[in-house]
Amino acid sequence: MKEFEGIIGHENHVRYLQNLTQKEVVPHAFLFVGSRGVGKTTLVQAFINSLISGKGSVDLESQTSKNFFDIAYVDLAEDKKEISVTQIRELLEKLTLTSAQGGHKFAVVMNAQALNASASNALLKFLEEPPAHTHLLLLATSKDHMLPTIISRCVTLTLLPVARNVLEEQLRTRFPESAPQTITQCVLLAQGLPGNAISYLRDPSRVSEIEVLARDLTRALLGAAHEQSAYIASIIDESSWTHVATLVALDLLAYASHARENLLLPNLGDMYEKITSQRKNIAVWCQGVIEYDKIHAYSGNKQLFLENLFFNL
């Protein structure tokens, strides 16, 4: 199906969704789980467009549709930490309207991990008695904080990082004007996340930004407690921090094991030398960062987790 041609990796999920489309037997609810940049939005967009083929097209990145009106969106507001029950009620109200196209209707919830309790309960009521030909598509970076009763009513597709060779091969085809070494660098920095790799190739300044953020992190690792506290306060709500910190952690482990030819950010070698010689518990810090998403989901307090991570260096 042409709608799925832009997907990088996730072959099993693509085959499954194509099969559903061909058989026209589509479940009422899906949960797509994976890191930012792994391809959730692209896959969901392809799935919707395959179901409405010939009636229009949907662009989830800009949350617009062309010649198709039976779709409603909800996302986390830029200045908010939760998706509210008011947003969900407005979403569900749109689904009660008669289909403009006489076919499938879709409700798309981006960042579903941010649903608050009331919003989750409102969704649950919808899932208990979903209208015919109506489909709920939830996209989340993690399902750890989501209601188990919502998860149990959804078909869950977990998107894992794409293999390096698959990602690199696809990008060489899509970006023939880019130097092979540039593509390799972007693939390494992306760590299996196609969206990140593509954004680095389209905007090389993003790579420079990563180096700046990584150098700020290494300075914090060498800083005093009050400097580390200030640093934690500055990044507590930064969604990109986890990815940058993971790159630094992998580099520090490589540097400590003398595999310095494998550094993802070789320009930070001078900082890695200082950190590995001055911070004796850096291996524990690295492991904590690599498992950060899983650990802090259970700790319940992101700031406290980060403070423990830094202060015990």
C-alpha positions as a Markdown table, in Angstrom:
| # | Residue | x | y | z |
|---|---|---|---|---|
| 1 | Met | 0.0 | 0.0 | 0.0 |
| 2 | Lys | 1.4 | 3.4 | -1.1 |
| 3 | Glu | 0.3 | 5.0 | 2.2 |
| 4 | Phe | 2.9 | 3.0 | 4.1 |
| 5 | Glu | 5.8 | 3.5 | 1.7 |
| 6 | Gly | 7.3 | 6.3 | 3.9 |
| 7 | Ile | 7.7 | 4.1 | 7.0 |
| 8 | Ile | 11.3 | 3.4 | 8.1 |
| 9 | Gly | 11.5 | 0.1 | 9.9 |
| 10 | His | 8.6 | -1.4 | 12.0 |
| 11 | Glu | 7.9 | -4.0 | 9.3 |
| 12 | Asn | 5.8 | -6.3 | 11.5 |
| 13 | His | 3.5 | -3.4 | 12.5 |
| 14 | Val | 3.2 | -2.2 | 8.9 |
| 15 | Arg | 2.2 | -5.7 | 7.7 |
| 16 | Tyr | -0.4 | -6.0 | 10.6 |
| 17 | Leu | -2.0 | -2.7 | 9.8 |
| 18 | Gln | -2.0 | -3.3 | 6.1 |
| 19 | Asn | -3.8 | -6.6 | 6.7 |
| 20 | Leu | -6.4 | -4.9 | 8.8 |
| 21 | Thr | -7.0 | -2.4 | 6.1 |
| 22 | Gln | -7.3 | -5.0 | 3.4 |
| 23 | Lys | -9.7 | -7.1 | 5.4 |
| 24 | Glu | -11.7 | -4.0 | 6.6 |
| 25 | Val | -11.8 | -5.5 | 10.1 |
| 26 | Val | -10.4 | -2.7 | 12.2 |
| 27 | Pro | -10.5 | -2.7 | 16.1 |
| 28 | His | -12.0 | 0.3 | 17.9 |
| 29 | Ala | -8.9 | 1.3 | 19.8 |
| 30 | Phe | -5.1 | 1.3 | 19.3 |
| 31 | Leu | -2.3 | 2.4 | 21.6 |
| 32 | Phe | 1.0 | 3.2 | 19.8 |
| 33 | Val | 3.9 | 3.3 | 22.3 |
| 34 | Gly | 7.5 | 4.4 | 21.6 |
| 35 | Ser | 10.1 | 7.1 | 22.1 |
| 36 | Arg | 9.8 | 10.5 | 20.5 |
| 37 | Gly | 11.1 | 10.3 | 17.0 |
| 38 | Val | 10.6 | 6.5 | 16.6 |
| 39 | Gly | 7.9 | 6.9 | 14.0 |
| 40 | Lys | 4.5 | 6.7 | 15.9 |
| 41 | Thr | 2.9 | 9.7 | 14.2 |
| 42 | Thr | 4.1 | 8.6 | 10.7 |
| 43 | Leu | 2.7 | 5.1 | 11.2 |
| 44 | Val | -0.6 | 6.3 | 12.5 |
| 45 | Gln | -0.9 | 8.8 | 9.7 |
| 46 | Ala | -0.2 | 6.1 | 7.1 |
| 47 | Phe | -2.8 | 3.8 | 8.8 |
| 48 | Ile | -5.5 | 6.5 | 8.7 |
| 49 | Asn | -4.8 | 7.4 | 5.1 |
| 50 | Ser | -5.0 | 3.8 | 4.1 |
| 51 | Leu | -8.4 | 3.5 | 5.6 |
| 52 | Ile | -9.7 | 6.7 | 4.0 |
| 53 | Ser | -8.0 | 6.1 | 0.7 |
| 54 | Gly | -9.7 | 8.0 | -2.1 |
| 55 | Lys | -11.6 | 10.3 | 0.2 |
| 56 | Gly | -8.7 | 12.7 | 1.2 |
| 57 | Ser | -5.6 | 12.7 | 3.3 |
| 58 | Val | -4.5 | 13.5 | 6.9 |
| 59 | Asp | -1.3 | 15.2 | 8.1 |
| 60 | Leu | -0.9 | 14.6 | 11.8 |
| 61 | Glu | 2.3 | 16.7 | 12.0 |
| 62 | Ser | 0.3 | 19.8 | 11.3 |
| 63 | Gln | -3.0 | 18.3 | 12.6 |
| 64 | Thr | -4.8 | 19.1 | 9.3 |
| 65 | Ser | -6.8 | 17.1 | 6.8 |
| 66 | Lys | -7.4 | 17.5 | 3.1 |
| 67 | Asn | -10.9 | 16.8 | 1.9 |
| 68 | Phe | -11.6 | 14.7 | 5.0 |
| 69 | Phe | -13.4 | 15.9 | 8.1 |
| 70 | Asp | -14.1 | 12.8 | 10.1 |
| 71 | Ile | -11.1 | 13.2 | 12.4 |
| 72 | Ala | -10.6 | 14.9 | 15.7 |
| 73 | Tyr | -7.3 | 15.7 | 17.4 |
| 74 | Val | -6.1 | 16.3 | 21.0 |
| 75 | Asp | -2.6 | 17.0 | 22.0 |
| 76 | Leu | -0.8 | 18.3 | 25.1 |
| 77 | Ala | -0.8 | 22.1 | 25.2 |
| 78 | Glu | 2.6 | 23.6 | 25.0 |
| 79 | Asp | 2.3 | 25.3 | 28.5 |
| 80 | Lys | 0.5 | 22.3 | 30.2 |
| 81 | Lys | 1.7 | 19.1 | 31.8 |
| 82 | Glu | -1.6 | 17.2 | 31.4 |
| 83 | Ile | -4.4 | 16.6 | 28.9 |
| 84 | Ser | -7.6 | 17.7 | 30.6 |
| 85 | Val | -11.0 | 16.1 | 30.8 |
| 86 | Thr | -12.4 | 19.2 | 28.9 |
| 87 | Gln | -10.2 | 18.4 | 25.9 |
| 88 | Ile | -11.3 | 14.8 | 25.9 |
| 89 | Arg | -15.0 | 15.7 | 26.2 |
| 90 | Glu | -14.7 | 18.1 | 23.2 |
| 91 | Leu | -12.9 | 15.3 | 21.3 |
| 92 | Leu | -15.6 | 12.7 | 22.0 |
| 93 | Glu | -18.4 | 15.2 | 21.2 |
| 94 | Lys | -17.0 | 15.6 | 17.7 |
| 95 | Leu | -17.3 | 11.8 | 17.3 |
| 96 | Thr | -21.0 | 11.9 | 18.0 |
| 97 | Leu | -21.6 | 13.9 | 14.8 |
| 98 | Thr | -22.7 | 12.1 | 11.7 |
| 99 | Ser | -19.8 | 11.1 | 9.5 |
| 100 | Ala | -19.2 | 13.6 | 6.7 |
| 101 | Gln | -17.8 | 10.9 | 4.4 |
| 102 | Gly | -20.1 | 8.0 | 5.5 |
| 103 | Gly | -17.2 | 5.8 | 6.7 |
| 104 | His | -14.6 | 5.7 | 9.4 |
| 105 | Lys | -14.2 | 8.3 | 12.1 |
| 106 | Phe | -11.1 | 8.8 | 14.1 |
| 107 | Ala | -10.1 | 10.3 | 17.4 |
| 108 | Val | -6.3 | 10.9 | 17.7 |
| 109 | Val | -4.8 | 11.6 | 21.1 |
| 110 | Met | -1.1 | 12.6 | 21.0 |
| 111 | Asn | 1.0 | 12.3 | 24.2 |
| 112 | Ala | -1.6 | 10.1 | 25.7 |
| 113 | Gln | 0.8 | 9.4 | 28.6 |
| 114 | Ala | -0.2 | 12.9 | 29.8 |
| 115 | Leu | -3.9 | 12.1 | 30.3 |
| 116 | Asn | -5.0 | 13.1 | 33.8 |
| 117 | Ala | -7.3 | 10.9 | 35.9 |
| 118 | Ser | -10.5 | 12.6 | 34.8 |
| 119 | Ala | -9.6 | 12.6 | 31.1 |
| 120 | Ser | -8.7 | 8.9 | 31.4 |
| 121 | Asn | -12.0 | 8.0 | 32.9 |
| 122 | Ala | -13.8 | 9.9 | 30.2 |
| 123 | Leu | -12.0 | 7.9 | 27.6 |
| 124 | Leu | -12.7 | 4.7 | 29.4 |
| 125 | Lys | -16.5 | 5.4 | 29.2 |
| 126 | Phe | -16.1 | 5.8 | 25.5 |
| 127 | Leu | -14.1 | 2.6 | 25.1 |
| 128 | Glu | -16.8 | 0.6 | 27.0 |
| 129 | Glu | -19.4 | 1.4 | 24.3 |
| 130 | Pro | -17.6 | 2.7 | 21.2 |
| 131 | Pro | -19.8 | 3.9 | 18.3 |
| 132 | Ala | -19.7 | 1.9 | 15.1 |
| 133 | His | -16.9 | 2.7 | 12.6 |
| 134 | Thr | -15.2 | 4.9 | 15.2 |
| 135 | His | -11.6 | 4.4 | 16.1 |
| 136 | Leu | -9.5 | 5.8 | 19.0 |
| 137 | Leu | -5.8 | 6.1 | 18.3 |
| 138 | Leu | -3.6 | 6.8 | 21.3 |
| 139 | Leu | 0.1 | 7.8 | 20.9 |
| 140 | Ala | 2.3 | 7.6 | 24.0 |
| 141 | Thr | 5.9 | 7.7 | 24.9 |
| 142 | Ser | 5.2 | 5.3 | 27.8 |
| 143 | Lys | 2.2 | 3.4 | 29.1 |
| 144 | Asp | 3.4 | 3.3 | 32.7 |
| 145 | His | 1.1 | 6.0 | 34.0 |
| 146 | Met | -1.9 | 5.1 | 31.9 |
| 147 | Leu | -5.0 | 3.3 | 33.3 |
| 148 | Pro | -4.6 | -0.5 | 32.9 |
| 149 | Thr | -8.3 | -0.6 | 31.9 |
| 150 | Ile | -7.6 | 1.7 | 29.0 |
| 151 | Ile | -4.6 | -0.3 | 27.9 |
| 152 | Ser | -6.5 | -3.6 | 28.1 |
| 153 | Arg | -9.2 | -2.3 | 25.7 |
| 154 | Cys | -6.6 | -1.2 | 23.1 |
| 155 | Val | -4.5 | -3.1 | 20.6 |
| 156 | Thr | -1.0 | -2.1 | 21.7 |
| 157 | Leu | 1.8 | -1.7 | 19.2 |
| 158 | Thr | 5.2 | -1.0 | 20.7 |
| 159 | Leu | 7.6 | 0.7 | 18.3 |
| 160 | Leu | 11.3 | -0.1 | 19.1 |
| 161 | Pro | 14.3 | 1.8 | 17.8 |
| 162 | Val | 15.1 | 0.9 | 14.2 |
| 163 | Ala | 18.2 | -1.1 | 13.4 |
| 164 | Arg | 21.2 | 1.1 | 12.4 |
| 165 | Asn | 21.7 | -0.6 | 9.0 |
| 166 | Val | 18.0 | -0.3 | 8.1 |
| 167 | Leu | 17.9 | 3.4 | 9.1 |
| 168 | Glu | 21.2 | 4.2 | 7.3 |
| 169 | Glu | 20.2 | 2.4 | 4.1 |
| 170 | Gln | 16.8 | 4.3 | 4.0 |
| 171 | Leu | 18.4 | 7.6 | 4.6 |
| 172 | Arg | 21.1 | 7.1 | 1.9 |
| 173 | Thr | 18.2 | 6.6 | -0.5 |
| 174 | Arg | 16.2 | 9.6 | 0.7 |
| 175 | Phe | 19.1 | 12.0 | 1.0 |
| 176 | Pro | 21.4 | 11.2 | -1.9 |
| 177 | Glu | 22.9 | 14.7 | -1.7 |
| 178 | Ser | 24.1 | 14.1 | 1.8 |
| 179 | Ala | 27.7 | 12.8 | 2.3 |
| 180 | Pro | 27.8 | 9.2 | 3.6 |
| 181 | Gln | 29.7 | 10.2 | 6.7 |
| 182 | Thr | 27.1 | 12.9 | 7.5 |
| 183 | Ile | 24.4 | 10.3 | 7.3 |
| 184 | Thr | 26.3 | 7.9 | 9.5 |
| 185 | Gln | 26.9 | 10.6 | 12.1 |
| 186 | Cys | 23.2 | 11.5 | 12.1 |
| 187 | Val | 22.2 | 7.8 | 12.4 |
| 188 | Leu | 24.5 | 7.3 | 15.4 |
| 189 | Leu | 23.2 | 10.3 | 17.2 |
| 190 | Ala | 19.6 | 9.3 | 16.5 |
| 191 | Gln | 20.1 | 6.0 | 18.3 |
| 192 | Gly | 17.4 | 4.2 | 16.2 |
| 193 | Leu | 14.9 | 7.1 | 16.0 |
| 194 | Pro | 14.2 | 7.9 | 12.4 |
| 195 | Gly | 12.5 | 11.2 | 13.1 |
| 196 | Asn | 15.6 | 12.5 | 14.9 |
| 197 | Ala | 17.9 | 11.3 | 12.2 |
| 198 | Ile | 15.8 | 13.0 | 9.5 |
| 199 | Ser | 15.6 | 16.3 | 11.5 |
| 200 | Tyr | 19.4 | 16.3 | 11.9 |
| 201 | Leu | 19.9 | 15.9 | 8.1 |
| 202 | Arg | 17.4 | 18.5 | 7.3 |
| 203 | Asp | 18.7 | 21.0 | 9.8 |
| 204 | Pro | 22.4 | 20.4 | 10.6 |
| 205 | Ser | 22.2 | 23.0 | 13.4 |
| 206 | Arg | 20.4 | 20.4 | 15.4 |
| 207 | Val | 23.6 | 18.4 | 15.7 |
| 208 | Ser | 25.4 | 21.5 | 17.0 |
| 209 | Glu | 22.6 | 22.0 | 19.5 |
| 210 | Ile | 23.1 | 18.4 | 20.8 |
| 211 | Glu | 26.8 | 19.1 | 21.3 |
| 212 | Val | 26.0 | 22.3 | 23.2 |
| 213 | Leu | 23.4 | 20.5 | 25.4 |
| 214 | Ala | 25.8 | 17.6 | 26.0 |
| 215 | Arg | 28.7 | 20.0 | 27.0 |
| 216 | Asp | 26.3 | 21.7 | 29.5 |
| 217 | Leu | 25.6 | 18.3 | 31.0 |
| 218 | Thr | 29.2 | 17.4 | 31.3 |
| 219 | Arg | 29.9 | 20.7 | 33.1 |
| 220 | Ala | 27.1 | 19.9 | 35.5 |
| 221 | Leu | 28.6 | 16.4 | 36.2 |
| 222 | Leu | 31.8 | 18.2 | 37.2 |
| 223 | Gly | 30.1 | 20.9 | 39.2 |
| 224 | Ala | 29.4 | 21.4 | 42.8 |
| 225 | Ala | 26.0 | 20.4 | 44.4 |
| 226 | His | 24.5 | 23.9 | 44.0 |
| 227 | Glu | 25.5 | 24.0 | 40.4 |
| 228 | Gln | 24.0 | 20.6 | 39.8 |
| 229 | Ser | 20.7 | 21.8 | 41.5 |
| 230 | Ala | 20.6 | 24.8 | 39.2 |
| 231 | Tyr | 21.2 | 22.6 | 36.2 |
| 232 | Ile | 18.5 | 20.1 | 37.1 |
| 233 | Ala | 16.0 | 22.9 | 37.6 |
| 234 | Ser | 16.9 | 24.2 | 34.1 |
| 235 | Ile | 16.2 | 20.9 | 32.3 |
| 236 | Ile | 13.4 | 19.3 | 34.4 |
| 237 | Asp | 10.8 | 20.0 | 31.7 |
| 238 | Glu | 13.0 | 19.5 | 28.7 |
| 239 | Ser | 11.8 | 16.6 | 26.6 |
| 240 | Ser | 15.1 | 16.3 | 24.7 |
| 241 | Trp | 17.2 | 15.9 | 27.9 |
| 242 | Thr | 16.8 | 12.1 | 28.1 |
| 243 | His | 18.1 | 11.6 | 24.6 |
| 244 | Val | 21.1 | 13.9 | 25.1 |
| 245 | Ala | 21.9 | 12.4 | 28.4 |
| 246 | Thr | 21.8 | 8.9 | 27.0 |
| 247 | Leu | 24.3 | 9.9 | 24.3 |
| 248 | Val | 26.7 | 11.2 | 27.0 |
| 249 | Ala | 26.2 | 8.1 | 29.2 |
| 250 | Leu | 27.0 | 5.8 | 26.3 |
| 251 | Asp | 30.1 | 7.9 | 25.5 |
| 252 | Leu | 31.3 | 7.9 | 29.1 |
| 253 | Leu | 31.0 | 4.1 | 29.3 |
| 254 | Ala | 32.9 | 3.8 | 26.0 |
| 255 | Tyr | 35.6 | 6.2 | 27.2 |
| 256 | Ala | 36.0 | 4.4 | 30.5 |
| 257 | Ser | 36.4 | 1.1 | 28.7 |
| 258 | His | 39.0 | 2.6 | 26.3 |
| 259 | Ala | 36.7 | 2.2 | 23.3 |
| 260 | Arg | 37.3 | 5.8 | 22.4 |
| 261 | Glu | 37.0 | 5.3 | 18.7 |
| 262 | Asn | 33.3 | 4.7 | 19.2 |
| 263 | Leu | 32.4 | 8.0 | 20.8 |
| 264 | Leu | 29.2 | 9.5 | 19.5 |
| 265 | Leu | 30.3 | 13.0 | 20.5 |
| 266 | Pro | 34.1 | 12.9 | 20.0 |
| 267 | Asn | 34.5 | 16.7 | 20.5 |
| 268 | Leu | 33.7 | 16.1 | 24.2 |
| 269 | Gly | 36.6 | 13.9 | 24.8 |
| 270 | Asp | 38.3 | 16.4 | 27.0 |
| 271 | Met | 35.3 | 16.6 | 29.3 |
| 272 | Tyr | 35.0 | 12.8 | 29.4 |
| 273 | Glu | 38.6 | 12.5 | 30.5 |
| 274 | Lys | 37.9 | 14.8 | 33.5 |
| 275 | Ile | 34.6 | 13.1 | 34.4 |
| 276 | Thr | 36.0 | 9.5 | 34.3 |
| 277 | Ser | 39.0 | 10.5 | 36.4 |
| 278 | Gln | 37.1 | 12.7 | 39.0 |
| 279 | Arg | 33.8 | 10.9 | 39.4 |
| 280 | Lys | 34.1 | 7.4 | 40.7 |
| 281 | Asn | 30.5 | 6.5 | 40.6 |
| 282 | Ile | 30.0 | 7.6 | 37.0 |
| 283 | Ala | 29.1 | 4.0 | 35.8 |
| 284 | Val | 26.1 | 4.1 | 38.2 |
| 285 | Trp | 25.1 | 7.5 | 36.8 |
| 286 | Cys | 25.3 | 6.2 | 33.3 |
| 287 | Gln | 23.2 | 3.1 | 34.0 |
| 288 | Gly | 20.6 | 5.3 | 35.8 |
| 289 | Val | 20.4 | 7.6 | 32.7 |
| 290 | Ile | 20.1 | 4.7 | 30.3 |
| 291 | Glu | 17.2 | 3.3 | 32.3 |
| 292 | Tyr | 15.8 | 6.7 | 33.2 |
| 293 | Asp | 12.4 | 6.5 | 31.6 |
| 294 | Lys | 11.6 | 3.2 | 33.3 |
| 295 | Ile | 13.0 | 4.1 | 36.7 |
| 296 | His | 11.5 | 7.6 | 37.1 |
| 297 | Ala | 8.1 | 6.3 | 36.1 |
| 298 | Tyr | 8.0 | 4.3 | 39.3 |
| 299 | Ser | 9.9 | 6.9 | 41.5 |
| 300 | Gly | 7.0 | 9.3 | 41.1 |
| 301 | Asn | 9.3 | 12.4 | 41.5 |
| 302 | Lys | 11.4 | 13.3 | 38.5 |
| 303 | Gln | 13.4 | 16.0 | 40.3 |
| 304 | Leu | 14.2 | 13.8 | 43.3 |
| 305 | Phe | 15.3 | 11.0 | 41.0 |
| 306 | Leu | 17.6 | 13.4 | 39.1 |
| 307 | Glu | 19.0 | 14.9 | 42.3 |
| 308 | Asn | 19.8 | 11.4 | 43.6 |
| 309 | Leu | 21.5 | 10.6 | 40.3 |
| 310 | Phe | 23.7 | 13.6 | 40.3 |
| 311 | Phe | 24.4 | 14.1 | 44.0 |
| 312 | Asn | 25.7 | 10.5 | 44.5 |
| 313 | Leu | 28.4 | 10.9 | 41.9 |
